[in-house]
Amino acid sequence: MKRPLFAKFPLRAALGAALLSVPAALGGLTGTAQAAVGTPAASGALTHTVQLTIGEWPEHRGCTATLVDELWVATAASCFAERPGEAVPAGKPARKSTVTLAGGTIRTVVELVPRTDRDLVLARLDLPAAGATPVQPSAKAPATGSPVTASGHGRTKTEWVPDKVHTAAFTVTNSTATDLILDPANGTDVLCKGDNGGPVLDSAGKLVGINSRSWQGGCLAAPAGETRRGAVAARTDDLADLIGSLKQRPFNFRAGDVLRPGETVSSATAKLIMQTNGDLVLYHRTGGENQGGALWISGTSGNPGAYATMRADGNFVVYKKDGGDAVPGSALWETGTHGNAGARLALQADGNLVVSKTVTQGGAGSVQLLWNSATGDRGDRLASGAKLMPGQWLTNGRSVLMMDIQGNVLLRELATNRELWGKYSWNWRSYLHMQNDGSLVLYSKDGGQGKGGNLWVTETWNGAGAYAAVEGNALVVHTSDGGLRWASSTLQGEQSKRCLDWNGSSSVVIWDCWGGPSQQWEHTAAKELRVGGDKCLTANTGAVQGAGMFVKPCDGSGEQKWNVNADATITAVLNPGQCLNVWGQATANGSTLGLWGCNGGANTKWFRP
């Protein structure tokens, strides 16, 4: 008679519980760094393997989790089960749960998306896991006999609290539709308590499974006489499409869900924060408290302790600290969507905050929009005559241009959140207008073309059909046929990889790129390269070969006129054969610049990084 595949393994529930359990006397250790019996990972490696803590002291337990996206981890569902073998419900975890990243930063788990067919759950974090590199899922199952590597933050043979992630080498000995059966490749490696939820990687470093359960033979405090070291991992190779779709998954508030003071939820492009001052604020993902980038606000500040909740009648409400449905006058703000039982609030991947409900007619369902924040992206360009209203933004996938509700225009790099360029008016509800006459203008709330209220302008008039666009890491204004009329942002040397910088007095040099005001050069319609608002890049008299470079107040002189060319050179208008270059092809911080005959050298090429 053929032996069942799992005959040599205990039941999932019993083994999963053993992998998770922590002796009461050692409960205080579970929230600190722990690791798998095998080889310590190199410093800076496996940043996708993170610590997971479920519950708060003293009723807490430790697991490992695996970053599969900057906002999502995959881990073992059994980590969140209140009792062995119990199903884990979707939604907010029953206990406060946190993830500790490799650098010590802590993120809160705000949503669980469990699988019902295997020991696996996808968990959303409140904020992106900055600085960590998510693991890439494999779309192919490892063959029997293939080598795989597991990692985790669990205990080892001799340590309750190792200070590094450990890895363990295994071989795939069998598999089912949902699990991988693993044996130690060297006969000694093993997964221990706390490793549950860690990644199993194939030889290409791609995710094929999540640590589920193990015999734990050889682990510290393993059952007496236990020598077996085999393990089981929940397969992920058939979930690659699901994992890839996480970025587009909205965060949903259903009836009874609450956002408490200080709590945050995020989607791929935005985050909603119930601030401790009482304001509910929607920020672009690159912004946040004290970082600008606010797209929408409830206007309920001055009410510390206020909270937001989705009511059963379909209304999303911000209440005072001790307020609620039964407390008259305690509502501070609402969507006004009551009378729509079953409605939900969704923070969508596109940055919109939406209240909607599903309506069924004739057997078919359709989504009815009840309220929205109107804060989604508007593509990568602003056409002639178009406006970028408060809370709207443009993106090319590399950088984002926001018109935040405080009246500031912010250009930021998505990968790093660093500011590339900005115009700060602090004039609430201001907006950008790409006028039909060719100028891009920042107007106050009640201003506009022909009405005044001009706060800033590119001065690119007489350019009918011109449009603005986010290109690379810059905001540009193009003529109707694509010619460049104005551009923002830093200028990076091809050879040095450092940026054109102004020291605040008269000197201009190259320096490490950081995107600050001294590196924000605007190429104006008057062919100036402006910095600091009213200062211009200036050549010595005549802009002849050998002329030095400095910065002084803009005066309209020929020595302050520059062509920013398609071949990445910057040439003097007075002498188009003279290129802005770094003297002596130097690359160090503080190296000086001047004019010399254009020769195609890398020290004469400038890009917007």
C-alpha positions in Angstrom: 0.0 0.0 0.0 1.4 3.4 -1.0 2.2 5.6 2.0 0.3 8.9 2.1 2.5 11.9 1.3 2.2 13.5 4.7 2.4 10.3 6.8 5.7 11.3 8.3 4.4 14.8 9.3 2.1 15.7 12.2 -1.1 17.6 11.5 -0.7 21.2 10.3 -2.4 22.7 13.3 -0.3 20.9 15.9 3.0 21.6 14.1 2.1 25.2 13.3 1.3 25.8 16.9 4.7 24.3 18.0 6.5 26.5 15.5 4.8 29.6 16.9 4.6 28.9 20.6 6.9 30.8 23.0 7.5 29.7 26.6 5.9 32.1 29.1 9.2 32.8 30.8 10.8 33.9 27.4 7.9 35.9 26.1 9.8 39.1 26.4 12.3 37.9 23.8 9.9 37.5 20.9 9.8 41.1 19.9 13.5 41.4 19.4 15.8 40.1 16.6 15.7 36.3 16.2 17.0 34.0 13.5 16.9 30.1 11.4 19.4 27.4 12.2 22.0 27.5 9.5 24.2 30.3 8.2 24.0 34.0 9.3 23.1 36.2 6.4 25.6 38.8 5.3 25.1 42.4 6.5 22.6 44.2 4.3 21.4 40.9 2.6 17.9 39.5 2.7 16.3 42.8 3.7 13.0 41.3 2.5 13.1 38.8 5.5 11.6 40.8 8.3 10.4 40.3 11.9 6.7 39.9 12.6 5.3 40.5 16.1 1.6 39.6 16.9 0.1 41.0 20.0 1.6 43.3 22.7 3.6 42.5 25.8 3.2 40.2 27.5 0.7 38.4 25.3 2.7 38.4 22.1 4.4 36.0 19.8 7.1 36.2 17.1 7.2 35.1 13.4 9.0 36.0 10.3 7.5 37.7 7.2 8.6 38.3 3.6 8.3 41.6 1.8 6.7 41.0 -1.6 6.0 44.7 -2.2 6.9 47.8 -0.4 3.4 47.8 1.2 2.8 44.0 1.5 4.4 41.0 3.2 3.6 37.3 2.8 3.7 35.2 5.9 2.2 32.0 7.5 -1.5 32.4 8.2 -1.0 30.3 11.4 1.0 33.2 12.8 -2.3 35.1 13.2 -4.5 32.2 14.3 -5.9 32.7 17.8 -6.0 28.9 18.3 -4.1 26.2 16.4 -6.0 25.2 13.2 -8.4 28.2 13.4 -9.1 30.1 10.2 -7.8 33.7 10.0 -10.5 36.2 9.0 -9.8 38.8 6.3 -9.5 42.4 7.4 -7.7 44.1 10.3 -5.7 41.7 12.5 -7.4 40.7 15.8 -4.3 41.8 17.7 -2.0 44.7 17.1 0.7 43.3 14.7 3.9 45.0 13.6 6.8 44.3 11.2 10.3 45.3 12.0 12.4 46.1 9.0 16.1 45.3 8.7 17.1 48.8 9.8 14.8 48.7 12.8 11.9 50.8 11.4 8.6 49.5 12.5 5.4 49.2 10.4 1.9 48.3 11.5 -0.1 45.5 9.8 -3.5 47.0 8.9 -5.1 44.3 6.7 -4.9 40.6 6.2 -5.8 38.7 3.0 -5.6 35.0 3.9 -5.6 32.0 1.6 -8.0 29.3 2.6 -6.2 26.5 0.8 -2.8 26.8 2.4 -0.9 28.3 5.4 -0.4 31.7 3.9 -1.6 35.2 4.3 -0.8 38.5 2.6 -0.6 41.4 5.0 -0.7 45.1 4.2 1.5 47.6 6.0 0.4 51.0 7.1 3.4 52.7 5.3 5.8 51.6 2.7 8.9 49.6 3.8 11.5 52.2 2.7 15.0 51.0 2.2 14.1 47.3 1.8 14.1 45.4 -1.5 11.0 43.1 -1.9 11.6 39.6 -3.1 10.5 38.6 -6.6 8.1 35.8 -6.8 8.8 32.9 -9.1 6.0 31.7 -11.5 7.5 28.2 -11.6 7.5 25.5 -8.9 10.9 24.0 -8.0 11.3 20.5 -9.3 11.8 17.5 -7.0 15.5 17.4 -6.0 16.0 21.2 -6.5 18.0 23.1 -3.9 16.2 25.9 -2.1 17.1 28.3 0.7 14.9 29.3 3.6 15.5 32.2 6.0 14.0 33.5 9.2 14.3 35.4 12.4 13.7 32.3 14.7 15.9 30.9 17.3 19.0 28.7 16.6 20.5 25.7 18.2 22.2 27.8 20.9 20.5 31.2 20.9 17.1 32.4 21.9 17.8 35.8 20.4 20.3 35.8 17.5 21.1 39.3 16.1 21.0 38.3 12.4 18.8 36.6 9.9 19.9 33.0 9.3 19.5 30.9 6.2 19.1 27.1 5.9 19.7 25.0 2.9 17.1 22.5 1.9 16.2 20.1 -1.0 12.7 19.8 -2.3 11.7 16.1 -1.8 8.1 16.3 -2.9 5.2 18.7 -3.4 1.4 19.0 -3.5 -0.7 21.6 -5.2 -0.2 23.9 -2.2 2.9 22.7 -0.3 6.6 22.0 -0.8 8.2 19.1 1.3 11.7 20.0 2.3 14.6 18.1 3.8 17.9 19.7 5.0 20.5 19.6 2.1 23.4 19.0 4.5 21.5 17.0 7.2 22.0 19.6 9.8 20.0 22.8 8.9 16.5 23.2 10.3 13.7 25.8 10.8 13.0 26.7 14.4 10.4 28.6 16.3 10.0 32.1 14.9 11.0 31.1 11.4 7.4 30.6 10.4 6.5 32.9 7.5 10.0 33.4 6.2 10.8 33.0 2.5 11.9 29.9 0.6 13.9 30.9 -2.4 15.0 29.0 -5.5 18.5 29.0 -6.9 17.7 32.2 -8.8 16.7 34.0 -5.5 13.0 34.0 -6.4 10.3 33.3 -3.9 8.8 29.8 -4.2 7.4 29.3 -0.7 6.7 30.5 2.8 7.9 28.6 5.8 4.9 26.8 7.4 6.0 24.1 9.8 9.0 22.0 10.9 10.0 19.1 13.1 12.6 21.4 14.7 15.1 18.7 15.5 18.3 20.4 16.9 16.6 23.7 17.7 17.0 25.2 21.1 14.3 23.8 23.5 13.0 21.3 20.8 11.1 18.4 22.2 13.4 15.9 23.9 14.6 13.2 21.6 13.4 14.9 18.4 15.9 14.5 15.6 13.9 15.1 12.5 14.7 18.3 10.6 12.3 18.2 7.7 9.9 21.1 6.9 6.9 22.1 4.9 6.5 25.4 3.0 3.3 26.9 1.5 3.8 27.2 -2.2 3.8 30.7 -3.8 4.8 30.0 -7.4 1.1 29.8 -8.4 0.4 33.1 -6.7 2.8 35.3 -8.7 -0.1 37.1 -10.5 -1.9 37.7 -7.2 1.2 39.1 -5.6 1.8 41.2 -8.7 -1.7 42.7 -8.5 -1.3 43.9 -4.9 -0.3 47.4 -6.0 -3.7 47.9 -7.5 -5.6 46.6 -4.5 -7.6 49.4 -2.7 -7.8 49.6 1.1 -11.5 49.2 2.0 -13.3 50.5 5.1 -16.4 48.5 5.7 -19.2 49.1 8.2 -17.7 49.4 11.7 -14.1 49.9 10.6 -12.4 52.7 12.6 -9.3 54.8 11.9 -8.0 55.9 15.3 -5.8 58.9 16.2 -2.3 58.4 14.8 -3.2 55.5 12.5 -2.5 55.4 8.8 -3.6 53.3 5.9 -2.0 53.4 2.4 -2.5 52.5 -1.2 0.1 52.4 -3.9 0.0 56.2 -4.4 -1.6 57.8 -1.3 -1.9 57.5 2.5 -4.8 58.5 4.7 -3.8 59.7 8.2 -6.1 60.3 11.2 -3.8 63.0 12.7 -3.7 63.4 16.4 -4.8 67.1 16.0 -8.2 65.8 14.7 -7.6 66.3 11.0 -8.2 63.5 8.6 -5.7 64.1 5.8 -5.1 62.3 2.5 -1.4 62.7 1.4 0.4 61.7 -1.7 2.7 58.7 -0.9 5.8 61.1 -1.0 4.3 63.4 1.5 3.0 63.2 5.1 2.9 65.2 8.3 5.6 67.9 8.1 6.4 66.7 4.6 3.7 68.5 2.6 1.9 66.8 -0.3 -1.6 67.0 1.3 -4.2 66.2 -1.4 -7.4 66.5 0.7 -8.3 67.4 4.3 -11.4 67.1 6.5 -10.7 70.5 8.1 -11.4 69.2 11.6 -8.2 70.2 13.4 -8.3 71.4 17.0 -10.0 68.1 18.1 -7.3 65.9 19.5 -8.5 62.3 19.9 -10.9 62.6 17.0 -11.4 59.4 15.0 -13.0 58.3 11.7 -15.4 55.4 11.1 -17.5 53.9 8.4 -21.1 53.7 9.6 -23.5 50.9 8.7 -25.7 53.4 6.9 -23.0 54.1 4.4 -21.8 57.4 5.9 -18.1 57.9 6.6 -17.8 60.3 9.6 -15.1 62.0 11.7 -16.2 62.1 15.3 -14.9 63.9 18.4 -12.9 61.9 20.8 -15.8 60.7 22.9 -18.4 61.0 20.2 -20.3 58.6 18.1 -23.7 57.8 16.5 -25.5 58.1 19.9 -23.8 61.4 20.9 -25.6 64.4 19.3 -23.3 67.1 17.9 -20.2 64.9 18.0 -19.8 64.6 14.2 -17.1 66.9 12.9 -17.2 66.0 9.2 -19.0 63.4 7.0 -19.3 62.3 3.4 -23.0 62.8 3.6 -23.6 59.3 2.1 -26.0 58.0 4.8 -29.0 55.9 3.6 -26.7 53.6 1.6 -26.3 50.4 3.7 -23.5 48.2 2.4 -21.5 51.1 1.1 -17.8 51.2 1.7 -15.0 53.7 1.6 -12.0 52.8 -0.5 -8.5 54.4 -0.7 -7.8 53.4 -4.3 -4.5 52.7 -6.0 -4.9 55.9 -8.1 -5.0 58.1 -5.0 -8.7 58.7 -5.0 -10.7 58.3 -1.8 -14.2 57.0 -2.8 -17.5 56.0 -1.2 -19.4 53.5 -3.4 -21.8 50.7 -3.2 -22.8 47.8 -5.5 -26.2 48.1 -7.0 -27.9 45.0 -8.5 -30.4 45.4 -11.4 -31.7 42.6 -13.5 -29.2 40.1 -12.0 -26.2 42.3 -12.9 -24.2 44.3 -10.5 -22.8 47.8 -11.0 -20.8 50.2 -8.8 -22.5 53.4 -7.9 -20.2 56.3 -6.9 -21.5 58.2 -3.9 -18.6 60.5 -3.0 -15.0 61.0 -3.9 -12.0 63.2 -3.0 -11.1 63.9 -6.7 -7.4 63.4 -6.0 -6.4 60.9 -8.7 -3.5 61.4 -11.1 -4.0 63.3 -14.3 -1.4 61.6 -16.5 2.0 63.0 -17.3 1.1 66.3 -18.9 -1.1 69.4 -18.6 -2.5 70.3 -22.0 -2.9 73.8 -23.3 -5.8 75.5 -21.4 -5.9 72.8 -18.7 -5.7 73.3 -14.9 -4.2 71.3 -12.1 -6.5 71.8 -9.2 -5.8 71.4 -5.5 -5.1 67.8 -4.7 -4.4 66.7 -8.3 -1.1 65.5 -9.6 0.9 64.5 -12.7 3.3 61.6 -12.9 5.4 59.8 -15.5 6.1 56.9 -13.1 9.5 58.3 -12.2 8.6 61.6 -10.6 5.4 63.3 -9.5 4.2 66.9 -9.7 1.6 67.7 -7.0 -0.6 70.7 -6.6 -1.1 70.3 -2.8 -4.0 71.9 -1.0 -1.7 74.3 0.9 -0.9 76.1 -2.4 2.5 74.5 -3.1 3.7 73.0 -6.3 6.0 70.1 -5.5 8.1 67.9 -7.8 9.4 64.8 -6.1 11.2 61.6 -7.1 9.0 58.6 -6.5 11.9 56.1 -5.7 13.4 58.3 -3.0 10.7 60.9 -2.1 13.3 63.6 -2.4 12.2 67.0 -3.6 13.5 68.0 -7.1 11.9 71.4 -7.4 9.1 73.4 -5.8 7.1 76.6 -5.7 5.8 77.4 -2.2 3.0 79.9 -1.9 1.3 78.6 1.3 -1.8 80.1 -0.3 -4.5 77.5 0.4 -6.4 76.0 -2.6 -4.2 77.7 -5.2 -4.1 76.0 -8.6 -1.9 75.7 -11.7 -3.1 76.8 -15.1 -1.4 76.0 -18.4 -2.8 79.0 -20.2 -3.6 79.1 -23.9 -1.0 81.9 -24.3 1.8 79.5 -23.4 2.5 80.4 -19.8 2.2 78.1 -16.8 0.8 80.1 -14.0 0.2 79.5 -10.3 -3.0 81.3 -9.2 -4.6 82.0 -5.9 -7.9 80.3 -5.2 -10.0 83.2 -6.4 -7.6 84.4 -9.1 -7.2 83.4 -12.7 -6.5 84.6 -16.2 -7.8 88.2 -16.5 -8.6 88.3 -12.7 -5.2 88.6 -11.1 -4.0 86.5 -8.2 -0.8 85.5 -10.0 1.6 83.9 -7.5 4.2 82.5 -10.0 4.6 82.3 -13.7 7.0 80.7 -16.2 6.8 83.8 -18.4 6.5 81.7 -21.6 3.9 83.9 -23.2 3.3 84.1 -27.0 3.3 80.3 -27.2 -0.2 79.3 -28.2 -0.7 75.5 -27.8 2.1 75.1 -25.4 1.8 72.3 -22.8 3.5 71.3 -19.5 4.8 67.8 -18.8 6.7 65.7 -16.3 9.7 64.4 -18.1 12.4 62.4 -16.4 12.8 64.3 -13.1 11.8 67.7 -14.4 8.8 69.8 -15.1 9.0 71.3 -18.6 7.0 73.6 -20.8 7.0 72.7 -24.5 5.9 74.6 -27.5 3.0 73.1 -29.5 5.5 71.2 -31.7 7.6 69.9 -28.8 10.2 72.5 -28.5 11.6 73.4 -25.0 10.6 76.7 -23.6 11.1 76.3 -19.9 12.4 73.6 -17.6 12.9 73.0 -13.8 15.2 70.8 -11.7 18.7 69.8 -11.2 21.4 69.5 -13.9 23.8 66.5 -13.4 27.1 66.2 -15.1 27.5 63.0 -17.2 31.1 62.5 -16.2 31.1 63.5 -12.5 27.5 62.3 -11.7 27.4 65.5 -9.5 25.0 68.4 -9.9 25.4 72.0 -10.8 25.3 73.8 -7.4 25.3 77.4 -6.1 27.0 78.2 -2.8 24.6 81.1 -1.9 27.0 83.9 -2.8 28.7 83.9 -6.2 30.4 80.6 -6.7 29.0 77.9 -8.9 30.5 74.3 -8.6 29.5 70.7 -8.9 28.4 68.9 -5.8 26.6 65.6 -4.7 23.1 65.7 -6.0 20.5 66.3 -3.2 17.8 68.3 -4.9 17.9 71.3 -2.6 17.2 74.9 -3.6 20.8 75.6 -4.5 20.5 72.9 -7.2 17.2 73.9 -8.6 17.9 75.6 -11.9 15.1 77.0 -14.1 15.7 77.4 -17.7 13.5 80.3 -18.5 11.9 81.6 -21.8 14.5 84.3 -21.7 17.2 81.6 -21.9 18.4 82.2 -18.3 19.4 79.5 -15.9 17.9 80.9 -12.7 18.6 79.7 -9.1 17.2 81.1 -5.9 14.5 82.9 -7.7 16.3 86.0 -9.0 19.9 84.9 -9.5 21.4 83.8 -12.9 24.2 81.6 -14.1 26.7 84.1 -15.5 29.8 83.9 -17.6 32.7 86.4 -17.4 32.5 89.3 -19.9 31.9 88.2 -23.5 31.3 84.5 -22.6 34.5 83.7 -24.5 36.6 80.5 -24.4 38.2 80.3 -20.9 35.6 82.4 -19.2 34.8 81.5 -15.6 31.3 81.0 -14.2 29.6 82.7 -11.3 26.1 83.6 -10.0 24.7 87.1 -9.7 21.3 88.9 -9.9 19.6 88.5 -13.2 20.1 91.6 -15.4 19.2 90.4 -18.9 22.8 90.6 -20.2 24.1 88.3 -22.9 26.5 86.6 -20.5 23.4 85.2 -18.7 21.8 83.6 -21.8 22.1 79.9 -22.3 21.0 77.3 -24.8 20.0 74.0 -23.3 20.5 71.7 -26.2 19.1 68.3 -27.3 22.6 66.8 -27.3 22.8 67.5 -23.5 25.2 70.4 -23.9 24.7 73.9 -22.5 26.1 76.6 -24.7 26.5 80.4 -24.4 24.1 82.3 -26.6 26.8 84.9 -27.3 29.2 82.2 -28.5 27.2 79.0 -29.4 30.5 77.1 -29.9 31.4 77.5 -26.2 30.1 74.7 -23.8 29.6 74.8 -20.1 32.2 72.3 -18.7 34.0 71.3 -15.6 37.6 72.5 -15.7 40.1 69.8 -16.2 37.4 67.1 -16.4 37.4 67.1 -12.6 34.8 65.1 -10.8 35.3 66.0 -7.1 32.9 68.0 -5.0 33.7 71.7 -5.3 35.2 71.5 -8.8 34.7 74.7 -10.7 33.2 75.4 -14.1 33.9 77.5 -17.2 33.4 77.8 -21.0 35.5 75.9 -23.5 35.0 74.9 -27.1 32.5 72.1 -27.5 34.2 68.8 -28.1 31.6 66.2 -27.1 33.3 65.3 -23.9 31.4 63.8 -21.0 32.4 66.9 -18.9 30.3 69.0 -21.2 27.1 67.0 -21.0 24.3 67.8 -18.5 21.2 65.8 -17.7 18.2 66.1 -15.4 18.7 63.1 -13.0 
